[in-house]
Every structure is written in C-alpha cells, then in structure tokens.
Amino acid sequence: MATNYQVDDIQLDHFTIDGITTRVATLGAGPAVLLIHGWPECWYSWRQQIVALAEAGYQAVAPDMPGFGETDPLPTMEDYNARRIGQFLLALCNRFGGTPATIIAHDWGATNTWNFALQYPDAVARLVILSVPLRPPTEVPPTEAYRRHFGERFFYQLYFQAPGKAEAAFDENPREILEKLFCSPDTPREAPRLGKTLDGGGGWLERLGKPREQPDWLTDADLDYVEQAYRHSGFEGGLNYYRNIDRNWELMAPFADRSIDCPTLFIAGTRDNVLARAGHGELDAMMTPRIPRLSIRLLEGYGHWIQQEAPDAVNDAIVGFLSETDPRANEAAFQ
C-alpha cells in the first residue's frame, strides 16, 4: 500500500457523468469511496479525508456536485431536485467502483445522499453521514413549516427561495460570505448590522457578524481556493438545491416508510446548529427506526464544518467504521 500521500497529490480530472461535465478529485487505489460535499463548498472540503482514505487503501473520489466549482450547472432551477440528483449520484457510483457503493457526505451532500439511499437502496453498501441527520418528513411543505416556526424572524432558507436575490449578494463578494460562514462555534464576531426580524430588510450577509479572526483550521490559501471556485461557478447552482426543498418533499413522500438497512455512521459536532441541540439519545430515537444499523459519533465542542474543524477525529472515525464494515474482511472470516 502506498503511503505518505499529500493534498498536493490529489488528481483533478473532468468526466462526463450523466451527461454533465463533472470535475472529480481522486487519490489512491483500491475500493472506491465517494465523498459528496455540501454548500457553500466543493470537493476541496474533503481534502484531508481524501488523503486519509488513500492512506487506508481506498480510492477516494470527490466530485464537485452539479452547479458547484468546475462541474456544469443543470439546465433549470427545477432540475436540482432529489430525483435528478439521485440519477447523477447513481451514474457517479457506476463510473467509480459500481454499486453497492460506499458514500461519505456532508451538509447538502448528506441530504442528497439520504434521498439517494431511500430511492436506490440496493446501490448503497455503507454510509457515513456528517452533520445533517435523517429527519422525519414534515406534515406540510418545508417552506410552510419554516414560515410557521419563524414567523417574522429571518431564516436563511426562506431568504434563499427567491431566485436571483441571494446569489446577487454573494456573487458580488464571494469571500465575505465564505469568511462569515467558515467559522468555529467560538469564533469571535463583530455585531451584525441587522437583527433577527424581517422588518429591517436586508439579507443574510447583514445578519452574520464579521469574524474578528480566522479559525485555525482554515488558512488564507484554503479560502482563496474556495473563493476562486465560487468566482468560477457563481452561487446560483448551489442555492437552487434549497429552492427544491418543497419539490423534494413531494418526490420523497413515496419513500417515507422505507428504511436504510446498510451500516451507517453519523458524525456531528455537539455545537452544530443543524442538530438544534439534539443529543445522542434524541438523534438515536429520531433515526434508528429508519436506520436500524446506525452508529452515532458526536465530537464535543465542534461545529458544522466538522471534517475541516476536526479532521483527525473524523478521519479516525471514518477509517475505523470502514474497516469494521469491510465486506472483504467479513467474507474472509467465513472462508
């Protein structure tokens, strides 16, 4: 097994996946492991996991998802839905290693992968999901549920619903939104320019306080890379995933009672706002009825960007889980 891989060894190539020109980062040799990023990210958020997986004897495969980085956008806003993205992920699996596949996913990648596993249960062998749990479907469309819950308070996902609005603000200065989002839970911030209610107008940038310092897990070079990725792609494609949450609610309704039966590891930081303060017991009660082979690993004190904030802990958890659930090891044990 080759060792001493570095981030600089990661190879970037363009492939046609499901008719879409797709940039894919790869490293290593062995069984393929797919890494699916979220928003506002690209393949680069997995750089340290790619190296760790290659070191462990896998081929790490991390695409820019459609509309991100150097992967082509989809033709229309409506195309960024669970069915279309599921088709893309199936084609990606078949291009790299075939099915059933091992998939690691974070943020919107997590949502897309949960939906993929529900639609194509025979296509997944193992899952590692970061930060976004599989929640029960709401009784009403998500945007309606959000409006009921937040009322006159600002909520970023509702702000994102209007085509052209958020991307105009973010495209004007990509670094500003990236600097304001890529922070640790304890990163000191200046006071935001606007409060939590809608009556002040404005958007998300005005409600995110400027960080007074950069977290130690994020370098200027890291920010430069992601900034250039968004200067290339713009923010529209990534925001279009949010604009399909009601459509996804409809599309996934037929799968509401389907379970995910493959071994699954869920990793999150205890201070990730996405968890809404849910602890191990609450997450277990929420997900285990639909994911009977679920393991949960919570990392104390970390936030949403868990694979970048705590790469060593995340890498150890991933590689350990893959080793424990390796079908080759299981087959050998019975020979």
Short mmCIF file of the C-alpha atoms (twelve columns), coordinates in Angstrom:
data_MODEL
# 
_entry.id   MODEL 
# 
loop_
_atom_site.group_PDB 
_atom_site.id 
_atom_site.type_symbol 
_atom_site.label_atom_id 
_atom_site.label_alt_id 
_atom_site.label_comp_id 
_atom_site.label_asym_id 
_atom_site.label_seq_id 
_atom_site.Cartn_x 
_atom_site.Cartn_y 
_atom_site.Cartn_z 
_atom_site.pdbx_PDB_model_num 
ATOM 1   C CA . MET A 1   0.000   0.000   0.000   1 
ATOM 2   C CA . ALA A 2   1.367   3.406   -0.985  1 
ATOM 3   C CA . THR A 3   1.814   5.787   1.917   1 
ATOM 4   C CA . ASN A 4   2.699   9.399   2.623   1 
ATOM 5   C CA . TYR A 5   0.084   10.887  0.338   1 
ATOM 6   C CA . GLN A 6   -0.278  14.655  0.495   1 
ATOM 7   C CA . VAL A 7   -3.050  17.044  -0.521  1 
ATOM 8   C CA . ASP A 8   -0.873  18.130  -3.443  1 
ATOM 9   C CA . ASP A 9   -1.045  14.541  -4.764  1 
ATOM 10  C CA . ILE A 10  -4.808  14.767  -5.352  1 
ATOM 11  C CA . GLN A 11  -5.596  14.489  -9.054  1 
ATOM 12  C CA . LEU A 12  -8.265  16.649  -10.673 1 
ATOM 13  C CA . ASP A 13  -9.943  15.490  -13.870 1 
ATOM 14  C CA . HIS A 14  -13.127 16.185  -15.789 1 
ATOM 15  C CA . PHE A 15  -15.520 13.371  -16.655 1 
ATOM 16  C CA . THR A 16  -18.936 13.215  -18.264 1 
ATOM 17  C CA . ILE A 17  -21.270 11.912  -15.559 1 
ATOM 18  C CA . ASP A 18  -24.918 11.516  -16.514 1 
ATOM 19  C CA . GLY A 19  -24.378 13.954  -19.367 1 
ATOM 20  C CA . ILE A 20  -22.782 16.573  -17.085 1 
ATOM 21  C CA . THR A 21  -19.154 17.677  -17.330 1 
ATOM 22  C CA . THR A 22  -18.004 16.986  -13.792 1 
ATOM 23  C CA . ARG A 23  -14.759 17.844  -12.030 1 
ATOM 24  C CA . VAL A 24  -13.646 14.951  -9.843  1 
ATOM 25  C CA . ALA A 25  -10.799 14.783  -7.330  1 
ATOM 26  C CA . THR A 26  -9.263  11.332  -6.872  1 
ATOM 27  C CA . LEU A 27  -6.426  9.789   -4.906  1 
ATOM 28  C CA . GLY A 28  -5.345  6.271   -4.033  1 
ATOM 29  C CA . ALA A 29  -6.013  2.760   -5.269  1 
ATOM 30  C CA . GLY A 30  -8.469  0.188   -4.006  1 
ATOM 31  C CA . PRO A 31  -12.233 0.123   -3.439  1 
ATOM 32  C CA . ALA A 32  -13.862 3.415   -4.323  1 
ATOM 33  C CA . VAL A 33  -15.256 5.679   -1.600  1 
ATOM 34  C CA . LEU A 34  -17.353 8.609   -2.804  1 
ATOM 35  C CA . LEU A 35  -17.325 11.922  -0.907  1 
ATOM 36  C CA . ILE A 36  -20.280 14.255  -1.520  1 
ATOM 37  C CA . HIS A 37  -19.898 17.879  -0.392  1 
ATOM 38  C CA . GLY A 38  -22.424 20.465  0.722   1 
ATOM 39  C CA . TRP A 39  -22.950 24.229  0.480   1 
ATOM 40  C CA . PRO A 40  -21.029 26.514  0.156   1 
ATOM 41  C CA . GLU A 41  -18.301 24.019  -0.624  1 
ATOM 42  C CA . CYS A 42  -16.735 21.976  -3.410  1 
ATOM 43  C CA . TRP A 43  -14.546 18.862  -3.494  1 
ATOM 44  C CA . TYR A 44  -11.894 20.787  -1.537  1 
ATOM 45  C CA . SER A 45  -13.729 20.469  1.778   1 
ATOM 46  C CA . TRP A 46  -12.769 16.758  1.714   1 
ATOM 47  C CA . ARG A 47  -9.047  17.311  1.059   1 
ATOM 48  C CA . GLN A 48  -7.898  15.805  4.351   1 
ATOM 49  C CA . GLN A 49  -10.313 12.881  4.183   1 
ATOM 50  C CA . ILE A 50  -9.169  12.134  0.631   1 
ATOM 51  C CA . VAL A 51  -5.596  11.754  1.863   1 
ATOM 52  C CA . ALA A 52  -6.612  9.631   4.863   1 
ATOM 53  C CA . LEU A 53  -8.728  7.298   2.733   1 
ATOM 54  C CA . ALA A 54  -5.943  6.858   0.186   1 
ATOM 55  C CA . GLU A 55  -3.546  6.068   3.017   1 
ATOM 56  C CA . ALA A 56  -6.009  3.455   4.284   1 
ATOM 57  C CA . GLY A 57  -6.093  1.642   0.938   1 
ATOM 58  C CA . TYR A 58  -9.106  3.174   -0.788  1 
ATOM 59  C CA . GLN A 59  -9.610  5.226   -3.922  1 
ATOM 60  C CA . ALA A 60  -11.140 8.472   -2.673  1 
ATOM 61  C CA . VAL A 61  -13.473 10.087  -5.222  1 
ATOM 62  C CA . ALA A 62  -14.787 13.602  -4.535  1 
ATOM 63  C CA . PRO A 63  -16.761 15.412  -7.250  1 
ATOM 64  C CA . ASP A 64  -17.850 18.979  -7.489  1 
ATOM 65  C CA . MET A 65  -21.618 18.472  -7.443  1 
ATOM 66  C CA . PRO A 66  -23.714 19.920  -10.294 1 
ATOM 67  C CA . GLY A 67  -23.678 23.712  -10.160 1 
ATOM 68  C CA . PHE A 68  -20.576 23.857  -7.939  1 
ATOM 69  C CA . GLY A 69  -16.924 24.512  -8.753  1 
ATOM 70  C CA . GLU A 70  -15.992 23.285  -12.214 1 
ATOM 71  C CA . THR A 71  -18.981 20.975  -12.669 1 
ATOM 72  C CA . ASP A 72  -21.584 22.220  -15.108 1 
ATOM 73  C CA . PRO A 73  -24.843 23.625  -13.793 1 
ATOM 74  C CA . LEU A 74  -28.098 21.854  -14.554 1 
ATOM 75  C CA . PRO A 75  -30.311 23.419  -17.240 1 
ATOM 76  C CA . THR A 76  -33.044 24.798  -14.966 1 
ATOM 77  C CA . MET A 77  -33.637 25.610  -11.314 1 
ATOM 78  C CA . GLU A 78  -36.202 22.800  -11.136 1 
ATOM 79  C CA . ASP A 79  -33.574 20.231  -12.131 1 
ATOM 80  C CA . TYR A 80  -31.870 20.468  -8.721  1 
ATOM 81  C CA . ASN A 81  -34.332 18.023  -7.181  1 
ATOM 82  C CA . ALA A 82  -33.978 14.702  -5.374  1 
ATOM 83  C CA . ARG A 83  -34.863 12.602  -8.405  1 
ATOM 84  C CA . ARG A 84  -32.444 14.309  -10.793 1 
ATOM 85  C CA . ILE A 85  -29.606 14.447  -8.266  1 
ATOM 86  C CA . GLY A 86  -30.250 10.797  -7.406  1 
ATOM 87  C CA . GLN A 87  -29.743 9.908   -11.068 1 
ATOM 88  C CA . PHE A 88  -26.481 11.834  -11.082 1 
ATOM 89  C CA . LEU A 89  -25.250 10.033  -7.945  1 
ATOM 90  C CA . LEU A 90  -26.162 6.651   -9.423  1 
ATOM 91  C CA . ALA A 91  -24.173 7.464   -12.558 1 
ATOM 92  C CA . LEU A 92  -21.269 8.627   -10.387 1 
ATOM 93  C CA . CYS A 93  -21.321 5.346   -8.460  1 
ATOM 94  C CA . ASN A 94  -21.362 3.350   -11.684 1 
ATOM 95  C CA . ARG A 95  -18.424 5.354   -13.080 1 
ATOM 96  C CA . PHE A 96  -16.312 4.822   -9.956  1 
ATOM 97  C CA . GLY A 97  -16.447 1.372   -8.417  1 
ATOM 98  C CA . GLY A 98  -20.021 0.421   -9.244  1 
ATOM 99  C CA . THR A 99  -22.784 -0.425  -6.812  1 
ATOM 100 C CA . PRO A 100 -23.384 -1.046  -3.998  1 
ATOM 101 C CA . ALA A 101 -21.251 1.974   -3.156  1 
ATOM 102 C CA . THR A 102 -19.631 3.401   -0.060  1 
ATOM 103 C CA . ILE A 103 -20.601 7.063   0.304   1 
ATOM 104 C CA . ILE A 104 -19.485 9.775   2.726   1 
ATOM 105 C CA . ALA A 105 -21.484 13.002  2.699   1 
ATOM 106 C CA . HIS A 106 -21.834 16.342  4.496   1 
ATOM 107 C CA . ASP A 107 -24.431 19.151  4.651   1 
ATOM 108 C CA . TRP A 108 -26.424 19.228  1.368   1 
ATOM 109 C CA . GLY A 109 -24.377 16.206  0.359   1 
ATOM 110 C CA . ALA A 110 -25.907 14.465  3.375   1 
ATOM 111 C CA . THR A 111 -29.437 15.386  2.328   1 
ATOM 112 C CA . ASN A 112 -28.774 14.300  -1.248  1 
ATOM 113 C CA . THR A 113 -27.275 11.010  -0.051  1 
ATOM 114 C CA . TRP A 114 -30.130 10.222  2.367   1 
ATOM 115 C CA . ASN A 115 -32.532 10.750  -0.531  1 
ATOM 116 C CA . PHE A 116 -30.364 8.649   -2.827  1 
ATOM 117 C CA . ALA A 117 -30.227 5.754   -0.361  1 
ATOM 118 C CA . LEU A 118 -34.013 5.822   0.044   1 
ATOM 119 C CA . GLN A 119 -34.566 5.828   -3.715  1 
ATOM 120 C CA . TYR A 120 -31.860 3.284   -4.571  1 
ATOM 121 C CA . PRO A 121 -31.459 1.003   -1.535  1 
ATOM 122 C CA . ASP A 122 -29.532 -1.644  -3.481  1 
ATOM 123 C CA . ALA A 123 -26.985 0.955   -4.618  1 
ATOM 124 C CA . VAL A 124 -25.535 1.665   -1.165  1 
ATOM 125 C CA . ALA A 125 -23.266 -0.640  0.828   1 
ATOM 126 C CA . ARG A 126 -22.188 1.721   3.631   1 
ATOM 127 C CA . LEU A 127 -22.871 5.327   4.528   1 
ATOM 128 C CA . VAL A 128 -21.012 7.899   6.585   1 
ATOM 129 C CA . ILE A 129 -23.155 10.995  7.017   1 
ATOM 130 C CA . LEU A 130 -21.863 14.199  8.589   1 
ATOM 131 C CA . SER A 131 -23.849 16.941  10.313  1 
ATOM 132 C CA . VAL A 132 -27.347 16.549  8.817   1 
ATOM 133 C CA . PRO A 133 -29.488 13.787  10.359  1 
ATOM 134 C CA . LEU A 134 -32.290 11.968  8.591   1 
ATOM 135 C CA . ARG A 135 -35.373 13.672  9.987   1 
ATOM 136 C CA . PRO A 136 -38.980 12.522  9.700   1 
ATOM 137 C CA . PRO A 137 -40.801 14.317  6.889   1 
ATOM 138 C CA . THR A 138 -42.831 17.340  7.903   1 
ATOM 139 C CA . GLU A 139 -46.624 17.225  7.632   1 
ATOM 140 C CA . VAL A 140 -46.603 20.306  5.385   1 
ATOM 141 C CA . PRO A 141 -44.093 21.500  2.771   1 
ATOM 142 C CA . PRO A 142 -40.835 22.651  4.428   1 
ATOM 143 C CA . THR A 143 -41.192 26.308  3.486   1 
ATOM 144 C CA . GLU A 144 -44.640 26.374  5.081   1 
ATOM 145 C CA . ALA A 145 -43.265 24.706  8.204   1 
ATOM 146 C CA . TYR A 146 -40.439 27.254  8.354   1 
ATOM 147 C CA . ARG A 147 -42.827 30.203  7.973   1 
ATOM 148 C CA . ARG A 148 -44.990 28.878  10.774  1 
ATOM 149 C CA . HIS A 149 -41.989 28.357  13.035  1 
ATOM 150 C CA . PHE A 150 -40.017 31.541  12.322  1 
ATOM 151 C CA . GLY A 151 -42.873 33.951  11.724  1 
ATOM 152 C CA . GLU A 152 -41.382 37.439  11.367  1 
ATOM 153 C CA . ARG A 153 -37.876 36.253  12.161  1 
ATOM 154 C CA . PHE A 154 -35.306 35.929  9.389   1 
ATOM 155 C CA . PHE A 155 -34.429 32.380  8.291   1 
ATOM 156 C CA . TYR A 156 -31.772 31.918  5.638   1 
ATOM 157 C CA . GLN A 157 -33.503 29.048  3.799   1 
ATOM 158 C CA . LEU A 158 -36.592 31.170  3.234   1 
ATOM 159 C CA . TYR A 159 -34.388 34.057  2.086   1 
ATOM 160 C CA . PHE A 160 -32.802 31.696  -0.431  1 
ATOM 161 C CA . GLN A 161 -36.146 30.854  -2.074  1 
ATOM 162 C CA . ALA A 162 -36.364 33.966  -4.278  1 
ATOM 163 C CA . PRO A 163 -34.375 33.307  -7.490  1 
ATOM 164 C CA . GLY A 164 -31.649 35.833  -8.145  1 
ATOM 165 C CA . LYS A 165 -31.718 37.506  -4.744  1 
ATOM 166 C CA . ALA A 166 -29.151 35.753  -2.549  1 
ATOM 167 C CA . GLU A 167 -26.771 34.946  -5.399  1 
ATOM 168 C CA . ALA A 168 -26.623 38.623  -6.379  1 
ATOM 169 C CA . ALA A 169 -25.377 39.471  -2.887  1 
ATOM 170 C CA . PHE A 170 -22.961 36.541  -2.645  1 
ATOM 171 C CA . ASP A 171 -21.570 36.776  -6.192  1 
ATOM 172 C CA . GLU A 172 -20.628 40.419  -5.626  1 
ATOM 173 C CA . ASN A 173 -18.158 39.422  -2.916  1 
ATOM 174 C CA . PRO A 174 -17.784 35.632  -2.512  1 
ATOM 175 C CA . ARG A 175 -15.114 35.957  0.145   1 
ATOM 176 C CA . GLU A 176 -17.409 37.854  2.508   1 
ATOM 177 C CA . ILE A 177 -19.998 35.081  2.770   1 
ATOM 178 C CA . LEU A 178 -17.318 32.383  2.943   1 
ATOM 179 C CA . GLU A 179 -15.438 34.154  5.746   1 
ATOM 180 C CA . LYS A 180 -18.658 34.647  7.680   1 
ATOM 181 C CA . LEU A 181 -19.764 31.025  7.340   1 
ATOM 182 C CA . PHE A 182 -16.487 29.124  7.734   1 
ATOM 183 C CA . CYS A 183 -16.123 29.749  11.445  1 
ATOM 184 C CA . SER A 184 -15.919 27.674  14.603  1 
ATOM 185 C CA . PRO A 185 -18.691 27.936  17.226  1 
ATOM 186 C CA . ASP A 186 -16.423 30.075  19.425  1 
ATOM 187 C CA . THR A 187 -15.038 32.338  16.682  1 
ATOM 188 C CA . PRO A 188 -15.373 35.950  17.959  1 
ATOM 189 C CA . ARG A 189 -17.514 38.153  15.741  1 
ATOM 190 C CA . GLU A 190 -18.416 41.778  15.366  1 
ATOM 191 C CA . ALA A 191 -22.056 42.668  15.968  1 
ATOM 192 C CA . PRO A 192 -24.243 42.068  12.892  1 
ATOM 193 C CA . ARG A 193 -25.602 45.079  11.054  1 
ATOM 194 C CA . LEU A 194 -29.183 43.805  11.228  1 
ATOM 195 C CA . GLY A 195 -31.172 41.921  13.841  1 
ATOM 196 C CA . LYS A 196 -33.260 38.769  13.607  1 
ATOM 197 C CA . THR A 197 -36.554 40.286  12.479  1 
ATOM 198 C CA . LEU A 198 -37.569 40.887  8.881   1 
ATOM 199 C CA . ASP A 199 -38.616 44.485  9.392   1 
ATOM 200 C CA . GLY A 200 -35.054 45.696  8.928   1 
ATOM 201 C CA . GLY A 201 -34.930 44.382  5.359   1 
ATOM 202 C CA . GLY A 202 -31.588 43.175  4.078   1 
ATOM 203 C CA . GLY A 203 -30.331 39.659  3.684   1 
ATOM 204 C CA . TRP A 204 -28.087 37.101  5.310   1 
ATOM 205 C CA . LEU A 205 -24.803 38.964  4.965   1 
ATOM 206 C CA . GLU A 206 -26.109 41.756  7.166   1 
ATOM 207 C CA . ARG A 207 -27.162 39.262  9.845   1 
ATOM 208 C CA . LEU A 208 -23.852 37.413  10.079  1 
ATOM 209 C CA . GLY A 209 -21.316 39.229  12.211  1 
ATOM 210 C CA . LYS A 210 -17.890 39.614  10.645  1 
ATOM 211 C CA . PRO A 211 -15.378 37.263  12.310  1 
ATOM 212 C CA . ARG A 212 -12.674 39.039  14.253  1 
ATOM 213 C CA . GLU A 213 -10.220 36.241  13.498  1 
ATOM 214 C CA . GLN A 214 -9.946  33.230  11.235  1 
ATOM 215 C CA . PRO A 215 -10.297 29.751  12.745  1 
ATOM 216 C CA . ASP A 216 -7.024  27.867  12.978  1 
ATOM 217 C CA . TRP A 217 -8.311  25.083  10.720  1 
ATOM 218 C CA . LEU A 218 -8.774  27.460  7.775   1 
ATOM 219 C CA . THR A 219 -5.834  29.138  6.038   1 
ATOM 220 C CA . ASP A 220 -5.810  32.052  3.636   1 
ATOM 221 C CA . ALA A 221 -4.881  29.573  0.903   1 
ATOM 222 C CA . ASP A 222 -7.948  27.466  1.753   1 
ATOM 223 C CA . LEU A 223 -10.208 30.497  1.499   1 
ATOM 224 C CA . ASP A 224 -8.520  31.535  -1.739  1 
ATOM 225 C CA . TYR A 225 -9.253  28.144  -3.286  1 
ATOM 226 C CA . VAL A 226 -12.935 28.082  -2.367  1 
ATOM 227 C CA . GLU A 227 -13.361 31.738  -3.313  1 
ATOM 228 C CA . GLN A 228 -11.997 31.042  -6.788  1 
ATOM 229 C CA . ALA A 229 -14.298 28.043  -7.128  1 
ATOM 230 C CA . TYR A 230 -17.282 30.329  -6.490  1 
ATOM 231 C CA . ARG A 231 -15.971 33.080  -8.720  1 
ATOM 232 C CA . HIS A 232 -15.969 30.402  -11.431 1 
ATOM 233 C CA . SER A 233 -19.387 28.846  -10.751 1 
ATOM 234 C CA . GLY A 234 -21.294 31.620  -9.023  1 
ATOM 235 C CA . PHE A 235 -23.706 30.799  -6.212  1 
ATOM 236 C CA . GLU A 236 -26.873 30.183  -8.230  1 
ATOM 237 C CA . GLY A 237 -26.423 26.441  -8.720  1 
ATOM 238 C CA . GLY A 238 -25.815 25.747  -5.055  1 
ATOM 239 C CA . LEU A 239 -28.778 27.874  -3.990  1 
ATOM 240 C CA . ASN A 240 -31.043 26.018  -6.406  1 
ATOM 241 C CA . TYR A 241 -30.827 22.949  -4.181  1 
ATOM 242 C CA . TYR A 242 -32.583 24.978  -1.472  1 
ATOM 243 C CA . ARG A 243 -35.208 26.096  -3.975  1 
ATOM 244 C CA . ASN A 244 -36.292 22.500  -4.451  1 
ATOM 245 C CA . ILE A 245 -36.957 21.604  -0.812  1 
ATOM 246 C CA . ASP A 246 -40.734 21.655  -1.302  1 
ATOM 247 C CA . ARG A 247 -40.416 19.669  -4.525  1 
ATOM 248 C CA . ASN A 248 -38.204 17.147  -2.735  1 
ATOM 249 C CA . TRP A 249 -40.841 16.851  -0.006  1 
ATOM 250 C CA . GLU A 250 -43.283 15.760  -2.714  1 
ATOM 251 C CA . LEU A 251 -40.853 13.494  -4.549  1 
ATOM 252 C CA . MET A 252 -39.690 11.698  -1.408  1 
ATOM 253 C CA . ALA A 253 -43.183 11.175  0.057   1 
ATOM 254 C CA . PRO A 254 -43.483 7.676   -1.504  1 
ATOM 255 C CA . PHE A 255 -40.309 6.651   0.370   1 
ATOM 256 C CA . ALA A 256 -41.369 7.961   3.787   1 
ATOM 257 C CA . ASP A 257 -41.733 4.463   5.227   1 
ATOM 258 C CA . ARG A 258 -38.641 2.985   3.584   1 
ATOM 259 C CA . SER A 259 -35.667 2.115   5.777   1 
ATOM 260 C CA . ILE A 260 -31.940 2.401   5.089   1 
ATOM 261 C CA . ASP A 261 -30.610 -1.021  6.003   1 
ATOM 262 C CA . CYS A 262 -26.901 -0.701  5.260   1 
ATOM 263 C CA . PRO A 263 -24.343 0.029   8.009   1 
ATOM 264 C CA . THR A 264 -24.435 3.769   8.640   1 
ATOM 265 C CA . LEU A 265 -22.241 6.061   10.725  1 
ATOM 266 C CA . PHE A 266 -23.468 9.537   11.667  1 
ATOM 267 C CA . ILE A 267 -20.837 12.084  12.775  1 
ATOM 268 C CA . ALA A 268 -21.527 15.596  14.028  1 
ATOM 269 C CA . GLY A 269 -20.191 18.271  16.317  1 
ATOM 270 C CA . THR A 270 -22.127 18.835  19.517  1 
ATOM 271 C CA . ARG A 271 -22.249 22.573  18.752  1 
ATOM 272 C CA . ASP A 272 -23.521 22.194  15.196  1 
ATOM 273 C CA . ASN A 273 -26.609 24.400  14.882  1 
ATOM 274 C CA . VAL A 274 -28.134 21.913  12.439  1 
ATOM 275 C CA . LEU A 275 -28.657 19.492  15.339  1 
ATOM 276 C CA . ALA A 276 -30.816 22.064  17.161  1 
ATOM 277 C CA . ARG A 277 -29.197 20.920  20.435  1 
ATOM 278 C CA . ALA A 278 -30.240 17.292  19.911  1 
ATOM 279 C CA . GLY A 279 -28.007 14.895  21.832  1 
ATOM 280 C CA . HIS A 280 -27.090 11.270  21.232  1 
ATOM 281 C CA . GLY A 281 -30.329 9.910   22.663  1 
ATOM 282 C CA . GLU A 282 -32.544 12.227  20.650  1 
ATOM 283 C CA . LEU A 283 -30.650 11.528  17.430  1 
ATOM 284 C CA . ASP A 284 -30.827 7.794   18.058  1 
ATOM 285 C CA . ALA A 285 -34.585 7.964   18.681  1 
ATOM 286 C CA . MET A 286 -35.065 10.116  15.580  1 
ATOM 287 C CA . MET A 287 -33.080 7.986   13.125  1 
ATOM 288 C CA . THR A 288 -32.816 4.379   14.311  1 
ATOM 289 C CA . PRO A 289 -36.422 3.433   13.407  1 
ATOM 290 C CA . ARG A 290 -35.495 4.041   9.756   1 
ATOM 291 C CA . ILE A 291 -31.773 3.199   10.016  1 
ATOM 292 C CA . PRO A 292 -31.533 0.029   12.131  1 
ATOM 293 C CA . ARG A 293 -27.754 -0.382  11.657  1 
ATOM 294 C CA . LEU A 294 -26.909 3.159   12.782  1 
ATOM 295 C CA . SER A 295 -23.911 4.243   14.838  1 
ATOM 296 C CA . ILE A 296 -23.601 7.807   16.127  1 
ATOM 297 C CA . ARG A 297 -20.394 9.664   16.918  1 
ATOM 298 C CA . LEU A 298 -20.666 13.156  18.404  1 
ATOM 299 C CA . LEU A 299 -17.491 15.244  18.692  1 
ATOM 300 C CA . GLU A 300 -17.613 17.530  21.704  1 
ATOM 301 C CA . GLY A 301 -17.353 21.259  21.091  1 
ATOM 302 C CA . TYR A 302 -17.154 21.234  17.307  1 
ATOM 303 C CA . GLY A 303 -19.488 22.924  14.845  1 
ATOM 304 C CA . HIS A 304 -20.888 22.391  11.380  1 
ATOM 305 C CA . TRP A 305 -17.696 22.173  9.292   1 
ATOM 306 C CA . ILE A 306 -16.720 19.047  11.180  1 
ATOM 307 C CA . GLN A 307 -14.430 17.363  8.635   1 
ATOM 308 C CA . GLN A 308 -12.348 20.541  8.423   1 
ATOM 309 C CA . GLU A 309 -12.570 21.539  12.095  1 
ATOM 310 C CA . ALA A 310 -11.637 18.099  13.463  1 
ATOM 311 C CA . PRO A 311 -10.006 16.204  10.572  1 
ATOM 312 C CA . ASP A 312 -8.043  13.721  12.673  1 
ATOM 313 C CA . ALA A 313 -11.058 12.657  14.739  1 
ATOM 314 C CA . VAL A 314 -13.286 12.467  11.672  1 
ATOM 315 C CA . ASN A 315 -10.689 10.514  9.700   1 
ATOM 316 C CA . ASP A 316 -10.195 8.044   12.550  1 
ATOM 317 C CA . ALA A 317 -13.953 7.524   12.855  1 
ATOM 318 C CA . ILE A 318 -14.392 7.030   9.104   1 
ATOM 319 C CA . VAL A 319 -11.461 4.670   8.602   1 
ATOM 320 C CA . GLY A 320 -12.405 2.676   11.697  1 
ATOM 321 C CA . PHE A 321 -16.002 2.311   10.514  1 
ATOM 322 C CA . LEU A 322 -14.936 1.272   7.020   1 
ATOM 323 C CA . SER A 323 -12.555 -1.298  8.469   1 
ATOM 324 C CA . GLU A 324 -15.227 -2.731  10.761  1 
ATOM 325 C CA . THR A 325 -17.783 -2.980  7.956   1 
ATOM 326 C CA . ASP A 326 -15.447 -4.070  5.145   1 
ATOM 327 C CA . PRO A 327 -17.238 -6.860  3.265   1 
ATOM 328 C CA . ARG A 328 -13.871 -8.307  2.201   1 
ATOM 329 C CA . ALA A 329 -12.961 -8.859  5.859   1 
ATOM 330 C CA . ASN A 330 -16.349 -10.385 6.555   1 
ATOM 331 C CA . GLU A 331 -16.027 -12.755 3.599   1 
ATOM 332 C CA . ALA A 332 -12.537 -13.801 4.718   1 
ATOM 333 C CA . ALA A 333 -13.805 -14.613 8.183   1 
ATOM 334 C CA . PHE A 334 -16.155 -17.244 6.777   1 
ATOM 335 C CA . GLN A 335 -13.641 -18.912 4.456   1 
# 
